[in-house]
Amino acid sequence: MLTAIIAANVAMFLFLAIAGMTVSTDLTHNIGLSQSAGEALRRPWTIVTYSLAQANVLQLVFNMLWLYCFGRLLIMRCRSLHLFIIYVAGAIAGGVCFVAFSSLIGVNASGMLVGSSAAVIAVAVAVAVIMPDTELYLPLFGPTKIKWIVTVVIVLFCIGLSAPNAGGNLAHLGGVAAGATGALIIKRRESRPGIRTIKNEYGALVNKIRLSGYEALSAHEKRRFFELSSKKQS
């Protein structure tokens, strides 16, 4: 799922670039999200497609690196489907915030929103809520907990509401809300007794493999480990 989302972003970027060079037509206005509510309603697909189009190569690379890093962490803890749902929910929430509130802070009415940042930050926030104390190594700072990394990014988005890219930061905050909501729903579901028991059983088998190796498992334990691993990846 993670590979598919990244591939879709790269494919859309290449498609727009090639179309611009071969037919001299900028198709971004058919894919990007307009700040105008009327225009957005006439092109309802843009509430999602804008999150697959990038303004430039730097934005593509930066967003995909973030998505790869946090997407892998999310899939390690949750199902691949959760990644897809949170990504799409972040895109939609970001788009809604952009259209609904841009006029309130004086964003140019002819503005067009493109970029997967809102969807990507939704994934990052979900990871920060589900596994806040997981550490990432940052140059100059060393091991840093994800909750602090994401908190700093959110603060920068809030400060950015008074910057020229205020509309983009509105979309980012919509992604933040979607990611946090999705993560809380997942955590609530995981807290159910049946699911918690399964997670504990899987964790016990993983610990046994780490301590004694896979061959230390009985035939039943190997079969059970395979079944639980398959469910986790589905």
Summary of the structure (lengths in Angstrom):
residues: 234
radius of gyration: 20.3
end to end distance: 10.2
largest distance: 65.7
contacts: 752
relative contact order: 0.11
helix: 76%
strand: 5%
